[in-house]
Structure formats: structure tokens, C-alpha cells
Amino acid sequence: MKRLHVHLAVEDLAASVRFYSALFASEPTVSKPDYAKWMLDDPRVNFAISQRGAEPGLDHLGIQVESEAELAEMHARLESAAMPVDAQPGTACCYARSDKYWTVDPQGIAWESYHTLSAIPTFGEPHRTPSTEAVSEAAVCCGSSRAEQAGRPVKSSSSCC
């Protein structure tokens, strides 16, 4: 089953955690000094916030899946949308290791489709591929840099999922 993912960059993490905990009637599932996440079933959403220097507001949207088969289905859907897609197998981001696909919609909003493989103790790690040099931690895992690499303008100053 798929779950909508929403990630916001926030100015004040503590105030935002208080607000969203009251709104969702639930404490965060994951709580770190720079990040919090609620895995809600009603509504079925993975709602994350982070305070990592990005401009406050919508960071990116996504679809979280529960299996490799669902991820393959989402990849096919993204490909059929005729926008550039950036694959990131085994990436470390937002205190998790995940297989991901990134794209942007026609408005320049970054979208990810991903399957979480495991939890990790750090926000992320530099990523190297044979064709690129190391990129910054924020650029590794999240929306704006993914969209920029895909050659599209972005309406997000990304931090991570």
C-alpha cells in the first residue's frame, strides 16, 4: 500500500513539532535535533519536517511504497509522465537508507518515489557515482538538487525527506 509523503522545511523545529503533534494528535515517530517525522494512518501520510537551513515551506512531495514491486510500478508511472527521472538506489537520507526515483512536476515541484530499506543513525551521507564527484549531504537526497540534475527548474530549496 502506498503512502503520501510531504516534507516541509521549518524555521523553528520545536514549535513545529508542538503544532503538528497537536494537529495529528500524535507525537513524531522519528524525532532528531534537525528532523521529525509522523507515520500516520489517518490520513495515510508520511509527514516530515526539518530545520536544515532551507527556506521554510514545501520542500518536496512523494509516494512511499512498501515493496520493490510497488517501487517498480511507481518508476514506470514516472517514466510514462515524460519528465526526467533520476534513480538513487541505496541512498542515505533522512535517517534512512532507501531506493528512490526523483522527478519534478510541470510546476517545478520535486517528487520522489521510494522504498525505505532500513534506518540509519545519520541524516545522510555524501553520494558518489562513476560520473560525478561527491555532492553535499543536502544535495544527495532531496528534491531541489534532484530536479536540478534532471534539468528542471525547482520551487523547493530542499533539505530532505
OpenMM code with the backbone's topology and positions (N, CA, C; nanometers):
from openmm import Vec3, app, unit

residues = "MET LYS ARG LEU HIS VAL HIS LEU ALA VAL GLU ASP LEU ALA ALA SER VAL ARG PHE TYR SER ALA LEU PHE ALA SER GLU PRO THR VAL SER LYS PRO ASP TYR ALA LYS TRP MET LEU ASP ASP PRO ARG VAL ASN PHE ALA ILE SER GLN ARG GLY ALA GLU PRO GLY LEU ASP HIS LEU GLY ILE GLN VAL GLU SER GLU ALA GLU LEU ALA GLU MET HIS ALA ARG LEU GLU SER ALA ALA MET PRO VAL ASP ALA GLN PRO GLY THR ALA CYS CYS TYR ALA ARG SER ASP LYS TYR TRP THR VAL ASP PRO GLN GLY ILE ALA TRP GLU SER TYR HIS THR LEU SER ALA ILE PRO THR PHE GLY GLU PRO HIS ARG THR PRO SER THR GLU ALA VAL SER GLU ALA ALA VAL CYS CYS GLY SER SER ARG ALA GLU GLN ALA GLY ARG PRO VAL LYS SER SER SER SER CYS CYS".split()
positions = [
    Vec3(0.0836, -0.1164, 0.0000),
    Vec3(0.0000, 0.0000, 0.0000),
    Vec3(0.0890, 0.1240, 0.0000),
    Vec3(0.0495, 0.2214, -0.0759),
    Vec3(0.1285, 0.3429, -0.0878),
    Vec3(0.0871, 0.4442, 0.0191),
    Vec3(0.1808, 0.5358, 0.0473),
    Vec3(0.1574, 0.6395, 0.1471),
    Vec3(0.2080, 0.7715, 0.0888),
    Vec3(0.1258, 0.8759, 0.0951),
    Vec3(0.1685, 1.0082, 0.0512),
    Vec3(0.2775, 1.0582, 0.1441),
    Vec3(0.3794, 1.1217, 0.0880),
    Vec3(0.4883, 1.1805, 0.1659),
    Vec3(0.4893, 1.3306, 0.1421),
    Vec3(0.4928, 1.4070, 0.2502),
    Vec3(0.5017, 1.5529, 0.2449),
    Vec3(0.6184, 1.5924, 0.3327),
    Vec3(0.7078, 1.6773, 0.2803),
    Vec3(0.8212, 1.7253, 0.3591),
    Vec3(0.8223, 1.8775, 0.3560),
    Vec3(0.8222, 1.9357, 0.4748),
    Vec3(0.8298, 2.0809, 0.4893),
    Vec3(0.9608, 2.1202, 0.5542),
    Vec3(1.0184, 2.2287, 0.5066),
    Vec3(1.1309, 2.2919, 0.5753),
    Vec3(1.0689, 2.3907, 0.6737),
    Vec3(1.1179, 2.3895, 0.7977),
    Vec3(1.0607, 2.4758, 0.9012),
    Vec3(1.1680, 2.5652, 0.9619),
    Vec3(1.1238, 2.6779, 1.0142),
    Vec3(1.2166, 2.7716, 1.0770),
    Vec3(1.2459, 2.7328, 1.2213),
    Vec3(1.1429, 2.6888, 1.2937),
    Vec3(1.1563, 2.6550, 1.4359),
    Vec3(1.1057, 2.5122, 1.4553),
    Vec3(1.1973, 2.4184, 1.4678),
    Vec3(1.1599, 2.2770, 1.4762),
    Vec3(1.0747, 2.2483, 1.5995),
    Vec3(1.1136, 2.2983, 1.7159),
    Vec3(1.0395, 2.2702, 1.8391),
    Vec3(0.8954, 2.3209, 1.8300),
    Vec3(0.8770, 2.4440, 1.7831),
    Vec3(0.7418, 2.4987, 1.7682),
    Vec3(0.6622, 2.4181, 1.6652),
    Vec3(0.7270, 2.3761, 1.5595),
    Vec3(0.6588, 2.2978, 1.4564),
    Vec3(0.6215, 2.1594, 1.5069),
    Vec3(0.7083, 2.0968, 1.5851),
    Vec3(0.6762, 1.9663, 1.6440),
    Vec3(0.5549, 1.9796, 1.7360),
    Vec3(0.5513, 2.0847, 1.8177),
    Vec3(0.4351, 2.1066, 1.9049),
    Vec3(0.3069, 2.1214, 1.8224),
    Vec3(0.3137, 2.2033, 1.7181),
    Vec3(0.1957, 2.2281, 1.6353),
    Vec3(0.1482, 2.1004, 1.5664),
    Vec3(0.2385, 2.0313, 1.4960),
    Vec3(0.1966, 1.9126, 1.4205),
    Vec3(0.1594, 1.7966, 1.5128),
    Vec3(0.2192, 1.7877, 1.6308),
    Vec3(0.1790, 1.6850, 1.7269),
    Vec3(0.0348, 1.7091, 1.7718),
    Vec3(-0.0011, 1.8355, 1.7947),
    Vec3(-0.1395, 1.8683, 1.8307),
    Vec3(-0.2328, 1.8427, 1.7123),
    Vec3(-0.1939, 1.8863, 1.5938),
    Vec3(-0.2776, 1.8683, 1.4746),
    Vec3(-0.3050, 1.7207, 1.4478),
    Vec3(-0.2028, 1.6374, 1.4577),
    Vec3(-0.2162, 1.4951, 1.4275),
    Vec3(-0.2556, 1.4114, 1.5499),
    Vec3(-0.2630, 1.4745, 1.6692),
    Vec3(-0.2924, 1.4040, 1.7944),
    Vec3(-0.1965, 1.2879, 1.8138),
    Vec3(-0.0693, 1.3143, 1.7826),
    Vec3(0.0327, 1.2094, 1.7895),
    Vec3(0.1707, 1.2726, 1.7963),
    Vec3(0.2576, 1.2114, 1.8737),
    Vec3(0.3972, 1.2547, 1.8772),
    Vec3(0.4687, 1.1994, 1.7532),
    Vec3(0.5822, 1.2591, 1.7140),
    Vec3(0.6552, 1.2092, 1.5969),
    Vec3(0.7002, 1.0642, 1.6151),
    Vec3(0.7017, 0.9918, 1.5063),
    Vec3(0.7543, 0.8557, 1.5022),
    Vec3(0.9064, 0.8592, 1.5090),
    Vec3(0.9652, 0.9596, 1.4440),
    Vec3(1.1095, 0.9823, 1.4460),
    Vec3(1.1303, 1.1264, 1.4910),
    Vec3(1.2201, 1.1454, 1.5876),
    Vec3(1.2497, 1.2792, 1.6367),
    Vec3(1.4003, 1.2935, 1.6539),
    Vec3(1.4586, 1.3860, 1.5779),
    Vec3(1.6021, 1.4142, 1.5821),
    Vec3(1.6202, 1.5638, 1.6045),
    Vec3(1.7410, 1.6109, 1.6334),
    Vec3(1.7613, 1.7543, 1.6569),
    Vec3(1.7269, 1.8440, 1.5381),
    Vec3(1.7290, 1.7882, 1.4162),
    Vec3(1.7039, 1.8681, 1.2963),
    Vec3(1.5893, 1.8148, 1.2109),
    Vec3(1.5134, 1.7156, 1.2631),
    Vec3(1.4181, 1.6430, 1.1793),
    Vec3(1.3123, 1.5751, 1.2654),
    Vec3(1.1901, 1.5696, 1.2156),
    Vec3(1.0838, 1.4924, 1.2809),
    Vec3(0.9938, 1.4352, 1.1720),
    Vec3(0.9367, 1.3170, 1.2027),
    Vec3(0.8505, 1.2507, 1.1044),
    Vec3(0.7349, 1.1828, 1.1768),
    Vec3(0.6165, 1.1963, 1.1171),
    Vec3(0.4966, 1.1277, 1.1641),
    Vec3(0.4544, 1.0284, 1.0564),
    Vec3(0.4394, 0.9019, 1.0932),
    Vec3(0.3876, 0.7991, 1.0026),
    Vec3(0.2419, 0.7765, 1.0422),
    Vec3(0.1533, 0.8455, 0.9747),
    Vec3(0.0122, 0.8464, 1.0115),
    Vec3(-0.0683, 0.7475, 0.9267),
    Vec3(-0.1689, 0.6884, 0.9867),
    Vec3(-0.2589, 0.6001, 0.9128),
    Vec3(-0.3899, 0.6692, 0.8783),
    Vec3(-0.4220, 0.7801, 0.9468),
    Vec3(-0.5446, 0.8521, 0.9174),
    Vec3(-0.5184, 1.0011, 0.9295),
    Vec3(-0.4867, 1.0699, 0.8224),
    Vec3(-0.4749, 1.0205, 0.6852),
    Vec3(-0.3449, 0.9416, 0.6666),
    Vec3(-0.3401, 0.8548, 0.5668),
    Vec3(-0.2224, 0.7709, 0.5409),
    Vec3(-0.1147, 0.8583, 0.4757),
    Vec3(-0.0284, 0.9124, 0.5604),
    Vec3(0.0743, 1.0051, 0.5129),
    Vec3(0.2019, 0.9891, 0.5957),
    Vec3(0.3142, 1.0078, 0.5309),
    Vec3(0.4455, 1.0210, 0.5948),
    Vec3(0.4739, 1.1708, 0.5896),
    Vec3(0.4567, 1.2374, 0.7018),
    Vec3(0.4716, 1.3826, 0.7099),
    Vec3(0.6010, 1.4135, 0.7827),
    Vec3(0.6929, 1.4797, 0.7148),
    Vec3(0.8237, 1.5090, 0.7733),
    Vec3(0.8502, 1.6592, 0.7718),
    Vec3(0.9254, 1.7030, 0.8738),
    Vec3(0.9709, 1.8418, 0.8797),
    Vec3(1.1194, 1.8401, 0.9127),
    Vec3(1.1898, 1.9423, 0.8656),
    Vec3(1.3310, 1.9520, 0.9004),
    Vec3(1.3720, 2.0977, 0.9112),
    Vec3(1.4762, 2.1181, 0.9893),
    Vec3(1.5351, 2.2506, 1.0069),
    Vec3(1.6819, 2.2358, 0.9711),
    Vec3(1.7130, 2.2550, 0.8434),
    Vec3(1.8491, 2.2340, 0.7952),
    Vec3(1.8950, 2.3495, 0.7059),
    Vec3(1.8408, 2.4686, 0.7301),
    Vec3(1.8870, 2.5856, 0.6579),
    Vec3(1.8112, 2.6176, 0.5311),
    Vec3(1.7161, 2.5356, 0.4919),
    Vec3(1.6370, 2.5634, 0.3726),
    Vec3(1.5313, 2.6683, 0.4049),
    Vec3(1.4863, 2.7391, 0.3043),
    Vec3(1.3803, 2.8363, 0.3220),
    Vec3(1.2534, 2.7644, 0.3670),
    Vec3(1.1842, 2.8133, 0.4713),
    Vec3(1.0635, 2.7463, 0.5187),
    Vec3(0.9580, 2.7336, 0.4096),
    Vec3(0.8901, 2.6209, 0.4095),
    Vec3(0.7830, 2.5963, 0.3136),
    Vec3(0.7904, 2.4549, 0.2596),
    Vec3(0.7145, 2.4309, 0.1551),
    Vec3(0.7124, 2.2990, 0.0935),
    Vec3(0.8503, 2.2638, 0.0401),
    Vec3(0.9038, 2.1520, 0.0843),
    Vec3(1.0334, 2.1051, 0.0360),
    Vec3(1.0134, 2.0125, -0.0828),
    Vec3(0.9361, 1.9059, -0.0636),
    Vec3(0.9041, 1.8148, -0.1733),
    Vec3(0.7884, 1.7252, -0.1336),
    Vec3(0.7343, 1.6566, -0.2324),
    Vec3(0.6266, 1.5608, -0.2132),
    Vec3(0.6749, 1.4249, -0.2590),
    Vec3(0.6038, 1.3211, -0.2213),
    Vec3(0.6452, 1.1891, -0.2653),
    Vec3(0.5400, 1.0837, -0.2417),
    Vec3(0.5723, 0.9637, -0.2903),
    Vec3(0.4927, 0.8441, -0.2671),
    Vec3(0.5871, 0.7407, -0.2067),
    Vec3(0.5590, 0.7001, -0.0827),
    Vec3(0.6373, 0.5956, -0.0169),
    Vec3(0.5669, 0.4627, -0.0436),
    Vec3(0.6449, 0.3616, -0.0844),
    Vec3(0.5883, 0.2300, -0.1129),
    Vec3(0.6427, 0.1282, -0.0141),
    Vec3(0.5790, 0.0119, -0.0094),
    Vec3(0.6172, -0.0903, 0.0876),
    Vec3(0.6959, -0.2057, 0.0276),
    Vec3(0.7161, -0.2070, -0.1051),
    Vec3(0.7861, -0.3198, -0.1662),
    Vec3(0.8598, -0.2762, -0.2916),
    Vec3(0.9548, -0.3595, -0.3324),
    Vec3(1.0275, -0.3333, -0.4569),
    Vec3(0.9330, -0.3371, -0.5767),
    Vec3(0.8323, -0.4250, -0.5727),
    Vec3(0.7352, -0.4335, -0.6820),
    Vec3(0.6573, -0.3028, -0.6949),
    Vec3(0.6148, -0.2449, -0.5813),
    Vec3(0.5453, -0.1162, -0.5866),
    Vec3(0.6381, -0.0058, -0.6357),
    Vec3(0.7660, -0.0118, -0.5973),
    Vec3(0.8615, 0.0886, -0.6442),
    Vec3(0.8798, 0.0783, -0.7952),
    Vec3(0.8869, -0.0426, -0.8471),
    Vec3(0.8983, -0.0616, -0.9925),
    Vec3(0.7742, -0.0056, -1.0633),
    Vec3(0.6575, -0.0268, -1.0033),
    Vec3(0.5339, 0.0286, -1.0592),
    Vec3(0.5394, 0.1814, -1.0613),
    Vec3(0.5847, 0.2422, -0.9508),
    Vec3(0.5941, 0.3876, -0.9451),
    Vec3(0.6975, 0.4400, -1.0442),
    Vec3(0.8087, 0.3692, -1.0608),
    Vec3(0.9091, 0.4093, -1.1591),
    Vec3(0.8475, 0.4114, -1.2983),
    Vec3(0.7711, 0.3093, -1.3312),
    Vec3(0.7053, 0.3047, -1.4624),
    Vec3(0.6083, 0.4219, -1.4786),
    Vec3(0.5357, 0.4555, -1.3725),
    Vec3(0.4437, 0.5698, -1.3792),
    Vec3(0.5195, 0.6995, -1.4036),
    Vec3(0.6318, 0.7185, -1.3309),
    Vec3(0.7118, 0.8394, -1.3502),
    Vec3(0.7664, 0.8466, -1.4918),
    Vec3(0.8147, 0.7343, -1.5434),
    Vec3(0.8664, 0.7306, -1.6809),
    Vec3(0.7571, 0.7684, -1.7806),
    Vec3(0.6344, 0.7214, -1.7574),
    Vec3(0.5253, 0.7498, -1.8512),
    Vec3(0.4812, 0.8960, -1.8460),
    Vec3(0.5194, 0.9684, -1.7411),
    Vec3(0.4852, 1.1104, -1.7297),
    Vec3(0.5713, 1.1978, -1.8204),
    Vec3(0.6717, 1.1383, -1.8842),
    Vec3(0.7566, 1.2071, -1.9824),
    Vec3(0.8368, 1.3229, -1.9237),
    Vec3(0.8775, 1.3090, -1.7972),
    Vec3(0.9668, 1.4054, -1.7339),
    Vec3(1.0941, 1.3300, -1.6977),
    Vec3(1.2083, 1.3979, -1.6859),
    Vec3(1.3319, 1.3280, -1.6472),
    Vec3(1.3175, 1.2612, -1.5104),
    Vec3(1.3738, 1.1419, -1.4979),
    Vec3(1.3697, 1.0660, -1.3729),
    Vec3(1.5125, 1.0343, -1.3324),
    Vec3(1.5453, 1.0585, -1.2052),
    Vec3(1.6780, 1.0325, -1.1504),
    Vec3(1.6688, 0.9164, -1.0523),
    Vec3(1.7377, 0.8061, -1.0812),
    Vec3(1.7374, 0.6888, -0.9928),
    Vec3(1.8439, 0.7039, -0.8857),
    Vec3(1.8100, 0.6654, -0.7617),
    Vec3(1.9035, 0.6670, -0.6498),
    Vec3(1.8883, 0.5384, -0.5692),
    Vec3(1.9496, 0.4307, -0.6146),
    Vec3(1.9404, 0.3068, -0.5358),
    Vec3(2.0278, 0.3153, -0.4099),
    Vec3(1.9765, 0.2678, -0.2985),
    Vec3(2.0535, 0.2586, -0.1745),
    Vec3(2.1007, 0.3900, -0.1173),
    Vec3(2.0309, 0.4988, -0.1414),
    Vec3(2.0747, 0.6290, -0.0924),
    Vec3(2.0481, 0.6454, 0.0576),
    Vec3(2.1331, 0.7215, 0.1235),
    Vec3(2.1179, 0.7507, 0.2662),
    Vec3(2.0622, 0.8913, 0.2800),
    Vec3(1.9438, 0.8998, 0.3406),
    Vec3(1.8781, 1.0291, 0.3517),
    Vec3(1.7754, 1.0259, 0.4629),
    Vec3(1.7683, 1.1313, 0.5412),
    Vec3(1.6635, 1.1472, 0.6418),
    Vec3(1.6602, 1.0322, 0.7405),
    Vec3(1.7789, 0.9941, 0.7856),
    Vec3(1.7931, 0.8885, 0.8854),
    Vec3(1.7414, 0.7538, 0.8343),
    Vec3(1.7466, 0.7338, 0.7025),
    Vec3(1.7024, 0.6073, 0.6429),
    Vec3(1.7830, 0.5768, 0.5182),
    Vec3(1.7938, 0.4485, 0.4859),
    Vec3(1.8516, 0.4046, 0.3587),
    Vec3(1.7341, 0.3605, 0.2717),
    Vec3(1.7294, 0.4127, 0.1483),
    Vec3(1.6150, 0.3882, 0.0608),
    Vec3(1.6585, 0.3767, -0.0845),
    Vec3(1.5761, 0.3074, -0.1616),
    Vec3(1.5852, 0.3109, -0.3073),
    Vec3(1.4841, 0.4159, -0.3517),
    Vec3(1.5284, 0.5093, -0.4411),
    Vec3(1.4433, 0.6230, -0.4772),
    Vec3(1.4477, 0.6528, -0.6260),
    Vec3(1.3416, 0.7186, -0.6706),
    Vec3(1.3357, 0.7820, -0.8020),
    Vec3(1.2844, 0.9232, -0.7789),
    Vec3(1.3523, 1.0203, -0.8413),
    Vec3(1.3149, 1.1611, -0.8305),
    Vec3(1.2716, 1.2147, -0.9653),
    Vec3(1.1758, 1.3067, -0.9638),
    Vec3(1.1378, 1.3821, -1.0822),
    Vec3(1.0822, 1.5157, -1.0342),
    Vec3(1.0367, 1.5965, -1.1270),
    Vec3(0.9678, 1.7212, -1.0939),
    Vec3(0.8415, 1.7273, -1.1780),
    Vec3(0.7402, 1.7929, -1.1229),
    Vec3(0.6170, 1.8087, -1.1997),
    Vec3(0.6303, 1.9317, -1.2893),
    Vec3(0.5335, 1.9577, -1.3766),
    Vec3(0.5451, 2.0725, -1.4681),
    Vec3(0.5585, 2.2081, -1.3987),
    Vec3(0.5217, 2.2168, -1.2693),
    Vec3(0.5357, 2.3422, -1.1947),
    Vec3(0.6731, 2.3564, -1.1315),
    Vec3(0.7564, 2.2500, -1.1399),
    Vec3(0.8889, 2.2540, -1.0809),
    Vec3(0.8937, 2.2022, -0.9385),
    Vec3(0.7861, 2.1392, -0.8903),
    Vec3(0.7847, 2.0820, -0.7552),
    Vec3(0.8489, 1.9441, -0.7602),
    Vec3(0.9453, 1.9214, -0.6723),
    Vec3(1.0159, 1.7939, -0.6679),
    Vec3(0.9259, 1.6849, -0.6097),
    Vec3(0.9304, 1.5663, -0.6729),
    Vec3(0.8567, 1.4474, -0.6280),
    Vec3(0.9530, 1.3322, -0.6188),
    Vec3(0.9400, 1.2531, -0.5124),
    Vec3(1.0176, 1.1309, -0.5008),
    Vec3(0.9235, 1.0127, -0.4859),
    Vec3(0.9683, 0.8999, -0.5337),
    Vec3(0.9018, 0.7721, -0.5115),
    Vec3(1.0082, 0.6850, -0.4484),
    Vec3(0.9770, 0.6204, -0.3343),
    Vec3(1.0844, 0.5498, -0.2643),
    Vec3(1.0355, 0.4332, -0.1805),
    Vec3(1.1286, 0.3419, -0.1570),
    Vec3(1.1075, 0.2262, -0.0696),
    Vec3(1.2160, 0.2316, 0.0368),
    Vec3(1.1775, 0.2447, 0.1642),
    Vec3(1.2730, 0.2514, 0.2737),
    Vec3(1.3233, 0.1117, 0.3058),
    Vec3(1.4571, 0.0980, 0.3116),
    Vec3(1.5197, -0.0313, 0.3359),
    Vec3(1.5566, -0.0507, 0.4827),
    Vec3(1.6050, 0.0571, 0.5483),
    Vec3(1.6468, 0.0468, 0.6885),
    Vec3(1.6660, 0.1853, 0.7475),
    Vec3(1.6703, 0.1908, 0.8790),
    Vec3(1.7025, 0.3150, 0.9494),
    Vec3(1.8542, 0.3270, 0.9582),
    Vec3(1.9040, 0.4508, 0.9588),
    Vec3(2.0470, 0.4767, 0.9770),
    Vec3(2.0627, 0.5865, 1.0814),
    Vec3(2.1800, 0.5976, 1.1447),
    Vec3(2.1965, 0.6935, 1.2546),
    Vec3(2.2256, 0.8374, 1.2121),
    Vec3(2.2430, 0.8633, 1.0829),
    Vec3(2.2752, 0.9992, 1.0379),
    Vec3(2.1710, 1.0487, 0.9390),
    Vec3(2.1645, 1.1811, 0.9218),
    Vec3(2.0690, 1.2411, 0.8291),
    Vec3(2.0932, 1.1919, 0.6867),
    Vec3(2.2192, 1.1824, 0.6462),
    Vec3(2.2540, 1.1385, 0.5121),
    Vec3(2.4036, 1.1250, 0.5003),
    Vec3(2.4480, 1.0959, 0.3803),
    Vec3(2.5908, 1.0827, 0.3554),
    Vec3(2.6206, 1.1301, 0.2145),
    Vec3(2.7427, 1.1778, 0.1888),
    Vec3(2.7787, 1.2154, 0.0528),
    Vec3(2.7620, 1.0959, -0.0400),
    Vec3(2.7225, 1.1244, -0.1623),
    Vec3(2.6931, 1.0209, -0.2603),
    Vec3(2.7891, 1.0340, -0.3783),
    Vec3(2.8473, 0.9261, -0.4208),
    Vec3(2.9346, 0.9273, -0.5375),
    Vec3(2.8804, 0.8304, -0.6409),
    Vec3(2.8870, 0.8726, -0.7644),
    Vec3(2.8569, 0.7821, -0.8748),
    Vec3(2.9755, 0.7879, -0.9683),
    Vec3(2.9909, 0.6928, -1.0601),
    Vec3(3.1053, 0.6957, -1.1502),
    Vec3(3.1145, 0.8240, -1.2324),
    Vec3(3.0008, 0.8900, -1.2550),
    Vec3(3.0036, 1.0079, -1.3412),
    Vec3(3.0045, 1.1399, -1.2657),
    Vec3(3.0034, 1.1376, -1.1325),
    Vec3(3.0004, 1.2637, -1.0579),
    Vec3(3.0977, 1.2610, -0.9421),
    Vec3(3.1289, 1.3793, -0.8938),
    Vec3(3.2074, 1.3933, -0.7713),
    Vec3(3.1120, 1.3886, -0.6535),
    Vec3(3.1658, 1.3871, -0.5352),
    Vec3(3.0810, 1.3902, -0.4164),
    Vec3(2.9999, 1.5188, -0.4178),
    Vec3(2.8768, 1.5095, -0.3727),
    Vec3(2.7925, 1.6280, -0.3606),
    Vec3(2.7556, 1.6442, -0.2150),
    Vec3(2.7056, 1.7614, -0.1811),
    Vec3(2.6761, 1.7886, -0.0408),
    Vec3(2.5662, 1.6982, 0.0123),
    Vec3(2.5616, 1.6845, 0.1439),
    Vec3(2.4633, 1.5991, 0.2082),
    Vec3(2.3213, 1.6370, 0.1672),
    Vec3(2.2908, 1.7645, 0.1662),
    Vec3(2.1560, 1.8051, 0.1289),
    Vec3(2.1274, 1.7745, -0.0169),
    Vec3(2.2259, 1.7908, -0.1031),
    Vec3(2.2039, 1.7655, -0.2447),
    Vec3(2.1900, 1.6178, -0.2743),
    Vec3(2.2436, 1.5339, -0.1900),
    Vec3(2.2388, 1.3904, -0.2130),
    Vec3(2.0979, 1.3395, -0.2181),
    Vec3(2.0175, 1.3776, -0.1219),
    Vec3(1.8953, 1.3025, -0.1028),
    Vec3(1.7690, 1.3775, -0.1336),
    Vec3(1.7744, 1.4988, -0.1715),
    Vec3(1.6459, 1.5634, -0.1746),
    Vec3(1.6158, 1.6460, -0.2963),
    Vec3(1.4931, 1.6914, -0.2958),
    Vec3(1.4232, 1.7450, -0.4089),
    Vec3(1.4925, 1.8423, -0.5001),
    Vec3(1.5342, 1.9584, -0.4524),
    Vec3(1.5778, 2.0596, -0.5464),
    Vec3(1.6999, 2.0153, -0.6244),
    Vec3(1.7963, 1.9543, -0.5602),
    Vec3(1.9150, 1.9122, -0.6338),
    Vec3(1.8819, 1.7995, -0.7296),
    Vec3(1.7912, 1.7097, -0.6924),
    Vec3(1.7500, 1.6011, -0.7809),
    Vec3(1.6860, 1.6599, -0.9055),
    Vec3(1.5983, 1.7576, -0.8878),
    Vec3(1.5312, 1.8178, -1.0014),
    Vec3(1.6290, 1.8966, -1.0864),
    Vec3(1.7196, 1.9698, -1.0221),
    Vec3(1.8170, 2.0459, -1.0981),
    Vec3(1.9056, 1.9543, -1.1808),
    Vec3(1.9444, 1.8391, -1.1244),
    Vec3(2.0252, 1.7441, -1.2007),
    Vec3(1.9462, 1.6869, -1.3171),
    Vec3(1.8132, 1.6800, -1.3026),
    Vec3(1.7294, 1.6299, -1.4106),
    Vec3(1.7013, 1.7398, -1.5125),
    Vec3(1.7570, 1.8602, -1.4908),
    Vec3(1.7453, 1.9685, -1.5876),
    Vec3(1.6154, 2.0458, -1.5798),
    Vec3(1.5509, 2.0492, -1.4643),
    Vec3(1.4240, 2.1190, -1.4498),
    Vec3(1.4353, 2.2259, -1.3426),
    Vec3(1.3635, 2.3376, -1.3591),
    Vec3(1.3592, 2.4359, -1.2515),
    Vec3(1.2821, 2.3792, -1.1341),
    Vec3(1.3110, 2.4330, -1.0145),
    Vec3(1.2517, 2.3782, -0.8937),
    Vec3(1.1941, 2.4881, -0.8083),
    Vec3(1.0817, 2.4601, -0.7418),
    Vec3(1.0214, 2.5524, -0.6472),
    Vec3(1.0453, 2.5054, -0.5051),
    Vec3(1.1567, 2.4417, -0.4808),
    Vec3(1.1880, 2.3902, -0.3477),
    Vec3(1.3327, 2.4172, -0.3183),
    Vec3(1.3608, 2.4572, -0.1943),
    Vec3(1.5007, 2.4654, -0.1526),
    Vec3(1.5224, 2.3498, -0.0583),
    Vec3(1.5531, 2.2368, -0.1136),
    Vec3(1.5444, 2.1090, -0.0460),
    Vec3(1.6358, 2.0907, 0.0714),
    Vec3(1.5892, 2.0104, 0.1636),
    Vec3(1.6728, 1.9640, 0.2720),
    Vec3(1.6709, 1.8132, 0.2789),
    Vec3(1.5569, 1.7484, 0.2886),
    Vec3(1.5485, 1.6026, 0.2760),
    Vec3(1.4143, 1.5496, 0.3164),
    Vec3(1.3959, 1.4180, 0.2960),
    Vec3(1.2660, 1.3548, 0.3195),
    Vec3(1.2360, 1.3388, 0.4627),
] * unit.nanometer
topology = app.Topology()
chain = topology.addChain("A")
for resn in residues:
    res = topology.addResidue(resn, chain)
    for name in ("N", "CA", "C"):
        topology.addAtom(name, app.Element.getBySymbol(name[0]), res)
